[in-house]
């Protein structure tokens, strides 16, 4: 099974999103857009392309996994 975490982080980074902080006790990271108006939680063990696509959609990034 493929791990989408690194690829999603690379896509977000290319689209102006930056790592903000670790998400507390869990294995999540919080990422924030350039102007600081929105943030997204990224799971560090993302195995589902559907979850990866949901995160990219929330970030308003056009790239998707098929």
C-alpha positions in Angstrom: 0.0 0.0 0.0 1.3 3.4 -1.0 2.1 6.2 1.6 0.8 9.5 0.2 2.2 11.7 3.0 5.5 12.9 1.5 3.9 13.6 -1.9 1.0 15.6 -0.4 3.5 17.6 1.7 5.6 18.3 -1.4 2.5 19.4 -3.4 1.3 21.7 -0.5 4.8 23.2 -0.2 4.9 24.0 -4.0 1.5 25.7 -3.6 2.5 28.1 -0.8 1.6 26.0 2.2 4.1 25.8 5.1 4.6 23.5 8.1 3.3 25.3 11.2 3.6 22.8 14.0 3.1 19.3 15.2 -0.4 18.5 16.1 -0.1 17.5 19.7 -0.1 13.9 20.9 -1.0 12.3 17.5 0.9 11.8 14.4 -0.4 14.9 12.6 1.2 18.1 11.4 -0.6 21.4 11.0 0.1 23.3 7.8 -0.9 26.9 7.0 -1.4 28.8 3.8 0.7 31.8 2.8 -1.5 34.5 4.3 -2.3 32.5 7.4 -6.1 32.5 6.8 -6.4 28.7 6.7 -4.8 25.6 8.1 -4.9 21.8 7.4 -4.0 18.8 9.5 -1.8 16.2 7.7 -1.7 12.6 8.9 1.9 11.3 8.9 0.7 7.8 7.8 -1.7 8.6 5.0 -2.4 5.4 3.1 -5.6 6.5 1.4 -5.6 8.4 -1.9 -9.1 9.5 -1.1 -7.9 11.3 2.1 -5.0 12.7 0.2 -7.4 14.1 -2.4 -9.7 15.6 0.3 -6.7 17.4 1.8 -5.6 18.8 -1.6 -9.2 19.9 -2.3 -9.4 21.7 1.1 -6.1 23.4 0.2 -7.7 24.4 -3.1 -4.9 22.7 -5.0 -5.9 21.3 -8.5 -3.6 18.2 -8.4 -5.3 14.9 -7.6 -4.3 11.2 -7.2 -6.0 8.6 -9.5 
